[in-house]
Amino acid sequence: MKSTKLKITNRKGLVLNAQLELPANQKPNYYAIFAHCFTCSSSLSAVRNVSRALTKDGFAVVRFDFTGLGRSEGKFADSHFSANVEDLIDVHSYMSSNFNAPSLLVGHSLGGAAVLVAASQIEAVRAVATVGAPATVSHVKHLFSHGIEEVKEKGEVEVNIGGRPFVINQDFVEAFDKTDLPQTVKGLRKPLLILHSPTDTTVGVNNAQELYHNAHHPKSFVSLDGADHLLTRDTDSNYVGSVIGTWVKRYFPSVDHRMISTEGEQLVGHLNILEDNFTTSIQTKKHTMIADEPASVGGSDFGPSPYEYLNAALAACTVMTLKMYAARKKWDLEEVFVYISHSRVHSNDLEIEVDQPKYLDHISKKLKFVGNLDASQKERLKEIASRCPVHKTIESNVIFNTQIIQH
């Protein structure tokens, strides 16, 4: 997964701070926009987690700060609800011009209300998902109700919302009364997923009930049992992202993944040097993987390195071999952990006699067994661990046959 910084200028000339999260292969099937909650920002852990979970389902997700919040330009007083909707539409326009038109809008809390209104105005949006969204936009006014009367007298006052000071004015206050959200939902006519916690003390679950009641099918509701309004637990926000990614596929056209022919071999590796730096696609007959180099050596770190794949092959073969051996012996082996590291170590440090001292490939393999095993059984499993096919291949003299295939 790759995150790219974007600077998006809205219709008022203010620069919005944004991050574009891409799938591991940098080739998204679809695009989505995430709208954060009232007074929050796109850097909230829940926003990051939901966005990144969606990338696993082939989405590129742009998460951005509304006007006057996070690292975006402008004043908080300019971040009233209608301005949030305008920002969403402007971000969608930017993405449509510079990438692809986002077809999914996801909104958290008041951001959920904003995506419902924006989706009703953007034809390219095919589906909407809300998390902890209010059924009325004016619901959030209780957060700054202590300053409303003072605003009428002074025109502009500083209020404390969620422990942070913000300056609000009369336009900011009145903007929350201008949208009839239930009526907007009635006319939406797009697939809608409503996620809400029954124990949400900030925006009660009755709001989800009202939204669901007003929406037309197809509509779905998922209860976020035990979650709080801000999804502060990573398990909750990751779950939200995975649910949305699974749900929305039903309403999007299926995308055929480009399969590279193995030409009758077991595996093919492909690198488009002009586009992908070191990021390499690996294809077997049924599975696709990504390999890369770490950023420290000039790679993009979108996947394991070649040596990490070598270690992975050894680890997988080792635990599978131990499982089969223990099952045949009817030993009480419940779990196996194998920890692998590859390095280059000098022969002197390994205390190995060679004709000429030099650096050698060195693989460290550490085993941990879970189960009712005695010391002798563990020692025997240690011996068997060195007999797995991949281990034997690595330590043997391998004969290579390299050929050139004409293009």
Beta strands, then each sheet from edge to edge (+ up, - down):
strand 1: 2-9
strand 2: 15-22
strand 3: 30-35
strand 4: 59-64
strand 5: 104-108
strand 6: 127-131
strand 7: 156-161
strand 8: 164-169
strand 9: 192-196
strand 10: 219-223
strand 11: 268-270
strand 12: 280-283
strand 13: 288-291
strand 14: 332-346
strand 15: 359-372
sheet 1: 1+ 2- 4+ 3+ 5+ 6+ 9+ 10+
sheet 2: 7+ 8-
sheet 3: 11+ 12- 13+
sheet 4: 14+ 15-
end
